[in-house]
Every structure is written in structure tokens, then in C-alpha cells.
Amino acid sequence: MIRLLLAALLAFAAIPAAHAQTEQQTLVDRATLTVQEMFSDQVNPEGRRLLKNAKGIMICPRVFKAGFIIGGQAGSCVLVGNHNGAWTNPAFYGFGSGSIGFQIGVQDAQIAFIVLTEKGLSALMDSQFKIGADASVAVATYGAGVSGATTAALRADIVAFAQARGLFAGIALDGSMISQRTEWNQTYYGQFLAPQQIILNRQGANPGADPLREVLAQLAQQSPN
């Protein structure tokens, strides 16, 4: 009887951790679908050109409109690094703003930040990065008057692409906060890992992230010249 009771208690205790892992895996799976949708050759050849030589990419599969959520977390994101074509496992982040300022009247959108420089990657790996607060880190938004999404044309460290209901749209991201979610890293990898350890040192592994890494590798390899 005692053994049965202990087994039941252990099983009950494991439920929150299993639920948390499921929550993170769902985010990774959604991120995989997001990059497939946003960076197909027909939909976004400019983004794929940038992806080929990117230092990394942050993917936010669902970010709510500012008018819907004010002053709270608006979405969850994953950051994946690129080491000469080998994509890392993801680090987890939260995305929030008091005023995201979408220029179109939709409830939510997908956002992908393609990181073009080491400076941009370092900024995103900080415990908190506020877009527009650091003048030395240039963040450009594709679709808001930006044409020819190349490093030379944009002179940007990070290029943001936003898609809502199948359309790319200009967005105002200044003031948005991107924050580490190290507790999610710990749950997903079974150990405490900072984003720098995951992205730069390539520590941590979860087979659930393999489809995301494979899709990014395929998109980068097949990018137009």
C-alpha cells in the first residue's frame, strides 16, 4: 500500500513538469511552422537571402496586438543560432510591450527577427533587450518602406519580418521588450542553461527541436542568390 501511494505521489508530482515541457515543445513546433510559412521562396525570397548568412533567428509564432494586451507579455519566442550552416537548439524568450503598434487591424501576428551581426546576436542574448533603446543596435522592419532586404541596403543588425493573415506588414517595434526565459530552458533541457550556453557553446540537446533546425538548414541552403 505504501509503495502504491509513493508511486501515485511521484506520478502526480511529474505532471507539472510534463505539462511545462509540452508547452515549450508546442512553441518549438509552432516556430517550425512559422519559418516554413514565412520564408518559402515564393512568399519571402528576401528573407531567405538574409537567412543564408544570418548569425541566428528569433521566431515569435504568435504576438498579440498591443490594444489587446497592454503592459503584459504579448508572446513567446525562440532564438536559434547559426554556426556555418549548423543551427543550434533553441533558447526561450518572452516578448512584450505596452504598445507594439501594429499598423494593421488584426488580433495577432507572426514575427521573425533575422540576426545579421554578432552585435545583434549579443543584444538579443542579454537578459533583457528593449528594441530602440540601444542606438548602436539597428533594427529594421521589412514592409515599412524597406526595400531590398540585404545587409548593404539595410545596414541593420537585425531585420524583423511580421506576417498576419498571410500578408507581410510594417510594424512599429520600438519599446518592445525581449526577455530571457531561463526557467523554460531548464525544463526543456533538464538543466540550467543560459542563452549564451545554448547559442554560442551549443550546449543542451532535445530531439524535439530537430525539425526546426532541419527546416532552417534547408531554407538557408536553398536560398536564392
C-alpha positions in Angstrom: 0.0 0.0 0.0 2.8 2.4 0.9 4.6 1.6 -2.3 1.5 2.3 -4.3 0.9 5.6 -2.5 4.5 6.7 -3.2 4.2 5.8 -6.8 1.0 7.8 -7.1 2.6 10.8 -5.5 5.6 10.6 -7.8 3.4 10.4 -10.8 1.3 13.4 -9.6 4.5 15.4 -9.0 5.7 14.7 -12.5 2.5 16.2 -14.1 3.5 19.9 -13.9 6.9 19.2 -15.4 5.4 17.2 -18.2 2.9 19.9 -18.9 5.6 22.5 -19.0 7.7 20.5 -21.4 4.6 20.1 -23.6 4.1 23.9 -23.5 7.7 24.5 -24.7 7.5 21.8 -27.4 4.3 23.3 -28.7 6.2 26.7 -29.0 9.1 25.0 -30.9 6.6 23.2 -33.2 4.8 26.4 -33.9 8.1 28.1 -34.6 8.9 25.4 -37.2 5.6 26.0 -39.0 6.2 29.8 -38.8 9.5 29.7 -40.6 8.1 27.4 -43.2 5.2 29.8 -43.9 7.2 33.0 -43.7 10.3 32.0 -45.7 9.2 29.9 -48.6 10.8 31.0 -51.9 7.5 32.2 -53.4 6.5 34.2 -50.3 9.7 35.8 -49.0 12.8 35.4 -51.1 14.4 38.4 -49.5 14.2 36.8 -46.1 15.7 33.6 -47.4 18.7 35.5 -48.8 19.3 37.0 -45.4 18.8 33.7 -43.6 21.7 32.1 -45.5 24.4 34.2 -43.8 22.5 35.0 -40.6 24.0 34.7 -37.2 20.7 33.5 -35.9 16.9 33.9 -35.9 14.4 34.7 -33.3 10.9 33.3 -34.1 7.7 34.5 -32.3 4.9 32.4 -33.7 2.1 34.4 -32.2 2.3 38.0 -30.9 -0.9 39.8 -29.9 -1.9 43.2 -31.0 -1.0 46.0 -28.4 -4.6 47.1 -28.0 -5.5 43.6 -26.9 -2.8 43.1 -24.2 -1.3 46.3 -22.6 1.6 46.1 -20.3 1.9 42.4 -20.2 3.7 39.6 -22.1 2.4 39.5 -25.6 4.0 36.4 -26.9 6.7 33.7 -26.6 9.7 33.3 -28.8 12.7 31.0 -29.5 16.2 32.1 -30.5 18.3 29.8 -32.7 21.9 30.4 -33.6 23.7 29.6 -36.8 27.3 28.3 -36.9 28.3 28.0 -40.5 25.1 26.3 -41.5 24.7 24.2 -38.3 21.7 25.6 -36.4 21.6 25.3 -32.6 18.9 24.2 -30.3 16.5 27.0 -29.3 16.7 29.3 -26.3 13.4 30.6 -24.9 12.2 34.2 -24.6 9.2 36.3 -23.8 8.1 39.2 -26.0 6.1 42.1 -24.5 5.3 45.8 -24.9 2.9 48.4 -23.7 2.4 49.5 -27.3 3.5 47.2 -30.1 1.8 49.4 -32.6 0.8 47.1 -35.4 -0.2 49.1 -38.5 -2.9 46.7 -39.5 -6.1 45.8 -37.6 -5.5 42.2 -36.7 -5.5 40.4 -33.4 -2.1 38.7 -33.7 0.9 38.2 -36.0 3.9 36.1 -36.5 7.3 37.9 -36.1 10.7 36.6 -37.1 13.9 38.6 -36.3 16.8 37.6 -38.6 20.1 38.5 -36.8 22.7 39.7 -39.3 25.6 40.6 -37.0 27.4 39.5 -33.8 26.3 42.7 -32.2 22.7 42.0 -32.9 23.0 38.4 -31.5 24.7 39.7 -28.4 21.9 42.2 -27.8 19.2 39.5 -28.1 21.1 37.3 -25.6 21.1 39.9 -22.9 18.8 39.2 -20.0 16.5 42.0 -21.4 16.7 43.8 -24.7 14.5 46.8 -25.4 14.1 47.5 -29.1 15.1 51.1 -29.9 16.8 51.7 -26.6 20.3 51.0 -27.8 21.2 53.3 -30.6 24.2 51.1 -31.6 21.9 48.2 -32.5 19.9 48.9 -35.7 16.6 47.0 -36.0 14.9 47.4 -39.4 11.3 46.2 -40.1 10.6 44.7 -43.5 7.4 46.0 -45.0 7.6 49.5 -43.6 9.2 51.2 -46.6 12.2 48.9 -46.5 13.2 47.6 -49.9 15.9 45.2 -50.9 16.4 43.3 -47.7 20.1 42.9 -47.8 22.8 43.8 -45.3 24.2 46.5 -47.6 20.8 48.1 -48.2 19.5 48.0 -44.7 22.8 48.4 -42.7 20.9 46.7 -39.9 22.0 44.3 -37.2 18.5 42.7 -37.0 15.7 42.6 -39.6 12.2 42.0 -38.4 9.6 40.4 -40.6 5.9 40.3 -39.5 3.1 38.4 -41.1 -0.6 38.5 -40.4 -3.3 36.5 -42.2 -0.8 35.7 -44.9 0.3 39.2 -45.5 3.6 41.0 -44.6 3.0 44.3 -42.8 5.1 47.1 -41.4 5.1 47.2 -37.6 6.4 49.6 -35.0 8.6 47.6 -32.6 10.3 50.4 -30.7 9.8 49.9 -26.9 9.1 46.2 -27.2 11.0 44.2 -24.6 12.6 40.8 -25.2 13.4 38.8 -22.1 15.1 35.5 -21.3 13.1 32.7 -20.0 15.8 30.6 -18.4 13.3 28.5 -16.5 11.9 27.3 -19.8 15.4 26.4 -20.9 15.9 24.4 -17.7 12.6 22.5 -18.2 13.3 21.8 -21.9 16.9 20.6 -21.4 16.8 19.2 -17.9 19.5 21.6 -16.7 20.0 25.2 -16.2 21.4 26.8 -19.4 21.7 30.5 -20.2 21.1 31.5 -23.8 24.8 32.1 -24.3 25.5 28.4 -23.5 22.8 27.2 -25.9 23.6 29.6 -28.8 27.3 30.1 -28.5 28.6 27.0 -26.8 25.9 24.7 -28.4 25.2 23.1 -25.0 21.8 21.3 -24.4 20.0 19.0 -26.7 16.4 18.0 -27.2 15.3 15.9 -30.2 12.1 17.8 -30.3 14.0 20.7 -31.7 15.5 18.7 -34.6 12.7 19.5 -37.1 13.1 23.3 -36.5 16.9 23.1 -37.0 16.5 21.0 -40.2 13.9 23.3 -41.7 16.2 26.3 -41.1 19.2 24.5 -42.7 17.1 23.6 -45.7 15.7 27.1 -46.2 19.2 28.6 -45.9 20.7 26.1 -48.3 18.0 26.7 -50.9 18.1 30.4 -50.6 18.2 32.3 -53.9 21.4 34.0 -54.9 
